[in-house]
Amino acid sequence: MAAETWAADASLRRGCFGVLRVIERASTPLSQREVSALIGIDASDVVDLVDRLERAGFVRRRRDEEDRRRNVLELTTDGLRAIERSRLRALVERDIGLAQQLHAPDFQLVTPGGRAFTREEYLGKIERGALRYLRWEPGAIDVRQHGGGLAVLRYRATLELDAGDGRGTPFECWHIDTYERNDPQWQVVWSQATAVS
């Protein structure tokens, strides 16, 4: 599963992705105790998972502005990068359940050739095997976050598509992805790919 691979690649314990998703989906900042209650694991385990996520730069603890006695958790730009990498893995691994969660209902992809796909068209092609990614390796992902509900991610990536025989020719594209916080989670709404010549 994409979530487990992501956690292993980031040298994180099993469960870190679940904590990250709970924080990402919350409509208001959560405390560690609230995260513990939501995912049903012991508070001491949540402390360890949050420590690991904080060291990796995916979340940060901050004082709650409404109640200074309590700390809350929030997603960082590195957390958004981790969500994008999970989305790419879900597409390569054909994890349609996770891909549907990460793509907004009104998602639109514009390919390097200028063709536009809706979420249903795009994920449907992947699910049927009509579009099969063999490889999607992003380089450094730049993030611009605007307010609490909009983020733009930009990166250059190497992709490889199955030509029908389980093989393909690697190529490079620039990607610009626009994420919106659709309560209670971040979802990609637009994705634009431009071929590198």
Secondary structure, 3 states (H helix, E strand, C coil): CHHHHHHHHCCCCCCHHHHHHHHHHCCCCECHHHHHHHHCCCHHHHHHHHHHHHHHCCEEEEECCCCCCCEEEEECHHHHHHHHHHHHHHHHCCCHHHHHHHEEEEEEEECCCCCEEEHHHHHHHHHHCCCCEEEEEECCCEEEEECCCEEEEEEEEEEEECCCCCCCCCEEEEEEEEEEEECCEEEEEEEEEEECC
